[in-house]
Amino acid sequence: MFEFYNHSSEKMNEIENESTHLIVTSPPYPMIEKWDKCFGKIDFKYQHSILTKVWKECYRILIPGGICCINIGDATRKLNNNFQCFHNFSQIQCELSNMGFNMLIPVLWKKISNRPNAFLGSGFLPPNAYVSQDIEYIIICRKGNLRTFPPKDKNRYDSKITKEERDLWFQQIWDKIPGRKGSKEDSSFPEEIPYRLIKMFSVINDIIVDPFCGTGTTGIVANKLKRNFIGYDIKTSKLNTFFK
């Protein structure tokens, strides 16, 4: 099953209650300037209130024991001549916890930087420089208790990961993950991220949902891994062609 819906995921009416096994997504980051038009208002609480509607829908559609993985970064910008950091990660974590998700240990994704010695501010003169931002987060949370399976479930055993994968993927810090080859979309996360998450937290024939599917990375990876996929985006996705 591969489905794409060209509208906001604030209402995913096409998906039944408790029918989704895993959510893997990277939403527009609140308070990042390039997403201002998407949110319609430059206000931290307002932008997160829009995302919260989507997280509530994610909770509704997940099965008991289903997992939600959200790639998010904090935002830095100058407003009213005042440079500051807006903590998207902690804000979303609190909202997910308040609506009933069990919060698990997040992944810290150390992104490859082309400017390892970059800094903001006055450089060598204290105290007005800023720490460089080279970490994004992958929030991981579960709806309810652990997911259960019938004894010797074939899909589960056929989805087994290797020892090497387990030892690498279940560390909290992920690094040395290159960007998407040939991609001109700087907002696209590399295939390696959904590839790991889908193999870690789902089994063959599960239903994977991405409520902000963009260029379709999660859907393409889900297909390669023999999972079903449902994607939403307000822009027409390349998945329209992929699904035909």
Beta strands, then each sheet from edge to edge (+ up, - down):
strand 1: 2-5
strand 2: 20-25
strand 3: 62-72
strand 4: 75-79
strand 5: 82-86
strand 6: 101-103
strand 7: 107-110
strand 8: 135-143
strand 9: 173-174
strand 10: 207-210
strand 11: 228-232
sheet 1: 1+ 11+ 10+ 2+ 3+ 8- 6+
sheet 2: 1+ 11+ 10+ 2+ 3+ 8- 7+ 9+
sheet 3: 4+ 5-
end
